[in-house]
Amino acid sequence: MYIETDRLELKPFRLDYAEAFAKALQYPEIYAYLPEDVPFLKDIEAIIKWFIKRDQDNMETGFTGTNLSIHLKETCEIIGWCGLQPFEPEPCKTEIFYGLTPVYWNKGLITEAASAVLDYGFSGVHMEEIVAGVKPQNIASIRVLEKIGMRYVKTLRHVPNGSEFYANEWVYAFTKDRYFGTKP
Ligand SMILES: CC(C)(COP(=O)(O)OP(=O)(O)OC[C@H]1O[C@@H](n2cnc3c(N)ncnc32)[C@H](O)[C@@H]1OP(=O)(O)O)[C@@H](O)C(=O)NCCC(=O)NCCS
């Protein structure tokens, strides 16, 4: 699994990315709307192992989601993450997820990465629908979702036990039919 865009390379995670990924993730502002907090290096190693296992499990179950690290071509730096995963409050749906080290915010980089991952989902592995959950206060992420063509569909009023973090998130969606212009 490898995706290349004008400025970025998206690659499956490897354990030896841990130190570089930890550097990218060290900024508290990343976690304003995420359930996690600034991780320690040992946490990063565990997260990467979990990403790798999730990719292996996906292969076994036939789920075509993916967990990718984002590399800036110009410097080879690891600057973020993006992928497709089961949407925790509604696990039969697939969610696009992403994040970027703040040094590079507002340069259109996640729009570039997420557009390519959406295209992988629809053109590459023929998903029917891709969704995203976002906190209404996360204006930058909402803007990204709008720029890549996703539309607001609902607010999550009821969430399963254990998924309380997602309560009242806005859900955005894109269907395959609308992506390919066969339905409005
Ligand atoms: C959300 C996030 C990934 C966006 O990454 P990014 O590379 O900066 O996104 P882009 O540059 O592609 O687009 C950001 C857009 O939001 C806009 N924006 C950012 N902050 C804004 C604000 N406070 N008010 C209005 N617009 C804002 C930018 O102007 C830009 O829109 P534009 O291209 O129309 O000018 C980044 O902020 C991040 O990593 N946040 C922490 C992790 C996170 O919240 N992930 C998403 C969970 S749902």
The ligand as an ORCA input file, in Angstrom:
! r2SCAN-3c Opt
* xyz 0 1
  C      -7.436     19.106     11.062
  C      -6.035     19.119     10.470
  C      -5.644     17.715     10.084
  C      -6.014     20.026      9.236
  O      -4.779     19.866      8.548
  P      -4.237     20.964      7.529
  O      -3.179     20.352      6.671
  O      -3.921     22.211      8.265
  O      -5.534     21.213      6.630
  P      -5.607     22.027      5.278
  O      -4.507     23.050      5.217
  O      -5.692     21.050      4.178
  O      -7.010     22.786      5.444
  C      -7.328     23.490      6.642
  C      -8.426     24.487      6.349
  O      -8.997     24.925      7.563
  C      -8.943     26.346      7.614
  N      -8.828     26.720      9.016
  C      -7.930     26.296      9.922
  N      -8.172     26.855     11.113
  C      -9.267     27.634     10.957
  C     -10.015     28.480     11.822
  N      -9.696     28.606     13.111
  N     -11.092     29.133     11.307
  C     -11.438     28.999     10.009
  N     -10.754     28.205      9.137
  C      -9.691     27.558      9.608
  C      -7.734     26.685      6.785
  O      -7.771     28.048      6.364
  C      -7.921     25.711      5.625
  O      -8.978     26.103      4.768
  P      -8.712     26.857      3.362
  O      -7.836     25.973      2.534
  O     -10.067     27.049      2.808
  O      -8.018     28.152      3.690
  C      -5.002     19.649     11.503
  O      -5.492     20.855     12.016
  C      -4.740     18.647     12.636
  O      -3.873     17.788     12.517
  N      -5.481     18.779     13.754
  C      -5.287     17.874     14.899
  C      -5.798     16.453     14.637
  C      -7.274     16.464     14.276
  O      -8.060     17.243     14.810
  N      -7.645     15.570     13.352
  C      -9.010     15.473     12.854
  C      -9.923     14.800     13.812
  S     -11.591     14.823     13.177
*
